Amino acid sequence: MFFSDTHAPYHHKDTIKFLKKVKEQFEPDRVIHGGDLLDVYSISQYPKDPSHPDTWTQEIKGARKFVKELSQVFPDLTILQSNHDDRVYRKAVLYGIPRDTILPYSELIGAPSTWKWVPSLNLTVDSDRSNWHFVHTITGGSLRSAKDKATNVCIGHLHTSFGAHSFHNGKKLVWGCDSGCLISDEGSPYKYNKISVGRPIRGCVMIINGTPNMVRM
C-alpha cells in the first residue's frame, strides 16, 4: 500500500477514515508513505498568507494529533524523505544550526519508534518477483523513470496526477505510478494552487501481485 502527501495538519478531513477502510479491505503486508507527511507551512521559506490563523505551535500540535491517529492505523510505516518534511532541517542549514542540536524529526512530531524514514525504497514483490522503486519525486516523472530504469516506479509529490501507466519494450513490462494526494485544498497552504486548472486528486495505490490498483477516496 502506497499513499502520499498528507500535509498534516492540512490534510483532508476523511484521510484517516479512508486509509483505515482501505487497510481493512485489502489487508496490505507493507505500507509506505510517499512523503510530505506534514506541511510545515509556518516555517517554510516562501511568503506567508498574513491571514493564516496558525502559529508554528498550533500547526505542530495539529500535526502531532494526526501522527498519533495515523500510527493507530499503521503501527509500522516506512516514510520517504520529501521536500516538506525537510523544511525544518533546510531552515537549520540556512542559519548554520548544527543538526545535533535539533530534535530528531520523529521525536519532534511524536512518531512511534516503529516508523522508519528512508530517502527512497527498492522492493521486490514476492508473488511475481517484480521490482519496484518508491521515491517522493523523480526527474522526468514516474513512467519516464520506469522506462529509463527498466523497473516499476511509484511516486508522490504531484497532487493533481493520479494513475498508473505501463510500457513494454518487447521484453519487459514496467509501470509508472502517480499516487495523488490526501490534502484538504483549503486554507492558506493551498492558495498557491488556486491559479492551477488541475485540482488535487485524492487516493492511494495498492500493488497486488505486481500490478498497481488505484483506489480513489
Buried (B, 14 or more C-beta within 10 A) or exposed (E): BBBBBBBBBBBBEEBBEBBBBBBEEBEBEEBBBBBBBBBBBBEBEEEEEEEBEBEEEEBBEBBBEBBEBBBEBBEEBBBBBBBBBBBBEEBBEEEEEEEEEBEEBBEBBBBBEEBEBEEEBEBEBEEEEBBBBBBBBBEEBBBBBBBEEEBBBBBBBBBBBBBBBBBEEEEEBBBBBBBBBBBBBEBBBBEEBEEEEEEBBBBBBBBEEBBBEBBEB
